Amino acid sequence: MTASLPVAARVDLRRQPVEDVVERVEEALHVRLDRQTLVRKRRSLGGRTDRGTWVRIERRGFERIGPQGWNGTEAAAVLRGVAMPEWYQGVAWREPGEPVMWRADELELIASPPVGKGALVLEDPGLPDAWWEALNASLDALAGQQTPRIATPDTVTITQELVTRTLGEVFPGVTDAQIERWTPTHADLTWANVMGPEFSIIDWEDWGMAPRGLDAATLWGNALAVPTLADRVRQERRADLESRDGKLMALFFLSKIVGPHTYEEDPLLAPARKEAERLAAELQVLA
């Protein structure tokens, strides 16, 4: 993405009036959204429709939309062997006079709720073994496929340069951050984006190629406040997390917690500092 692109003004959809946007989506997709079920987040909205489906709406600035476009949810419809909602249709438009795009996708309505109310969890959700089996099957199937897309975790395109710069700034002792293997990745595998007790992965707008282990590291890192859950993630995704790339991705995730924007009240901070010290030491030995 070139630096010359205009930057969209920050808007929080939890506070911004959205009725005009919802009505436009209803007209374009020929559905009615149930306002009582509307979930409002900072950049996105979602709600049930009158035909038993789910519609997700997102606002994104031009500076966060790369050359590959912004149709990740639609593009993910071709993935095989991955437990995810079926995609039905979508619509996108530009906000008049602003460097901003809107996109809405109509999807299968998943019966199970998100495992977490937010990205992290503070207590063990007690997921059944079948859930973990489905997680492994889906992540393994995803990694075995091909795509020209590049993942955009946190809406930022992930590159070798980004990984090297981020780790160098937060963990200067890790002198070699070269990634060996890139695989298709969800890129936002938080506990809010996995459903349970019946397993499914939602919110595919940022998926694409990324360093091996990014998904496992994201799920593991967001479980660190619950040691038994973090240990289970590590056990189930051991091959990813114990690989050199996986350790780099674990540090990449932890850099957001222990780096320059540390939040002292973060329940992940203490375990994150401990794990970061362990991983940095292991990577120095491997270097």
N, C-alpha and C positions, 0 to 999 in steps of 0.2 A: 504494500500500500504506500503510495507516494505521500511525502510530507505536505504537499501543496493542497491536499483535499481539505475543505472546510470541516470544522468540528461541530457536531450537533450540540445544541444546548442540552444540558442535563435535565431530564424530566423523570419524576417518580410517579409511576402509574398507580401507586397506592393512594396518592393524594390528588392526582390530576383528574379532571373530569374526562370520562371515557365513553359516555353514552353515544356520542356521534360516531366514534370508531366502532363500537359494538353494532350499531344500526347499519353501518356501511358493510360490515362483515356479514350480517344477517341477510342483507339484500343480495350480496354477491354470491353467497353460498346457498341461498334459499333455505335457511334454517332460522329457528328462533332459539336464542340462548336464555336459559333459566337464570335470571338475575340473582336468585337466592343461592345458587351454587357458584357464583362468580368468584374465582380466586385471583386476587390482585397482588402482584409482586412488583418490584421496582421497574423491571423492563418488560414484563409480560402479564397477560391476562389469560384465564382459562375458564371454561364453563361447560356444563351439560347442554345438549340441544334437545329440541322437541322430537327428534327421531332417534334418541338413544345413543348419540355419539358425543364426542368431546371436541371442542374447538379451542385451539391455542393461538393467541395473538401476541406478536412481539413487535416492539419498536426498536430500531437500530440505526445509528448514525452512519453516514457514508464511510467515515474513517474506520469503522469496524466491519466493513464489507469488502473483502478482497476480490481479486480477479476471478476467483472460482464462483463468485455469486453467493447467494444466501438462500439456498434451497436444500439445506441439509436434511430436513425431515422428509422431504419428498424423495431425495436421492437415496435415503436409507431404506426405502420401500423395496429395493432389489436385494437387500441382504438376506442370506439364507441361513437357517438354523439358529437365529437369534430371537429370543422371546421379546417381542415388542408390539405395540399397538399397530394395527393395520392402518395404512394411510389411504384416505379416500379422495381428497381434493384440496386445493389451496388457492390463495389469491394474494397478490402483492401490489402495493402502490406507493408512490412517492407523496410525502407530505408537501402540499403546495408551498413553494417559496422557501423550503427548508432542506438542508442536506440530510434528510431522514427518510428511511424506508419503513413501511409497515408490512407485516406478513401474517396471514392467518392460515392455519391448516386444520382440516377436519379429519379426525382420527377415530379409531375404535375406542369405545369407552371401556376402560379396564376396571374390573370389579374390585380388586384389592386396592387399598389406599397406599400411599407412599410409606415406606418403613420409617422414615424420619420426617418430622414437621419442617425441618431445615436441613442444611447440608450435613451437619454433624448429629450425633446421638449422645445422650447423656445416661441412658440405661440400656441394658441388653434387651433387644426386642424378642429374643427367644425364637429365632427362625428355625423351622424344621429342616431336617437333612435334605429333603427334596428341594428346598429353596437353594441350598448351597450347590446341589447337583445341577440345578438349572442355571445358576450363575456361571459355574465352570463350563457347562456346555455352550452357553451363549458367548462368553468371552473367548473361548477356544475357537468357536465357529467364526466369530468376527475377525480374529487375528489371522485366520486362514484365507481371507478373501482379498480382493484387489480393488483399489480405488485411486483415481488421480487426485482426490481431495486431500487437502492438508488440514489437520485439526486446528481448531481455534479455541483452546481452553480460555475461559474468561474473556471470550471474543477477541483474543490476541493470537495471531498465527504463530504456531510453535515452530521454531527453527533451531538449528544447531547453535547459531549465534546467540539466540535468546537463552538457551540452556547454559551455554558457557558463561555468558555475561552474568546471569542471575546467580549461578553457583559461585562464580568468582567474587561477586560482591558480598555474599553472605557467608560463604565458606572458603576463604582464601587458601586454606590448606589443601583443598581438592584441586590439584593442578591439571588434571586430565579429565575433562568432561565430555570427551568424544563419544557420541552414541554409535553403537555398532549395528543395531537392528531397529528398523522402523516398521510398525504394523498398523493396520486399521484399528482405530480406537474411538470409543464414545466421546471421551475428552471432558466429560462433566459427570463422572460416575459418583455422585454424592448419594447420601441416604435419602434425599428428597426425590431422587430420580430412579430409585429402584422400588418396586412395589412388593407387597407381601401381605399375607403368607403365600399367595400364588405369585411366583416370580415373573417380573416383566421389567424392561428398561424403557423409560420415557425420555422425552426432550433430546432429540437427535440433531438439533440444528447446528452443532459445532463439531460433528464427528469427522474423522479423516485420518490420514497417516500421522503417527506420533511415535516417539520413542517407546520401545517395549516397556511395559510395566506402568505406564501412566495411569491407566484405569485402576489397576490393583493398588497402586500407591495412593490414589485419591480416596478410594473406599477405606483403605487401612488408616490413612492419616485422619480421616474424619471419624474414626472409631477410637482414637487414642484415649479419650476420656473414659472409655469402658474397656479395661484391659482384656477381659475375656473375649469380647467381640473383636478387638484388634488382633488378638492371638489367633482367632478362628479365621479371619481374613488372611492372615499371614500363612496359616497352615494350608488353607485351600488354594491360595495363589502363590505357593512357595516357589515354583519354577520361575515365575515372573519376578517376584520380590527379592529372590536371592541371586538373580542374575546381576551382572555389573550395571546394565542399563536400568534394571529395576531399582537398584540402590541409588543411582543418580536421580531417577524420577521421584523416589521417596524424599530425597534431599530437596529436589525442586519443589515438591509440595510443601515440605517443612519450612522452606525459605519464606513462605508467605506468613508463617506464624512466628518464627524466631528472628526474622529479618528486621529491617529498619522501622517497620510499622507495627512492632510488637504491641499487643494489647494485654496489659498485666492481668486483667480479669478473665482472659480467655481460658476456658477449662482445658483446652488442648495444650496450653503453653508449657507447663511443667513436663508432661510426658514427651512433648515435641522436642524440648531441649535435650532430654536424656537420649532420645532416639537419634537426634541429629549428631550428637557427640559419638555415638556408637557407629553410625553409618560413615561419618567423615573418617574415623579411624580405620574402618574396614577398607574404604576406598583408597586411603593412603597406602595401605599394605599392598593392595592390588596394583597400584600404579607402577 
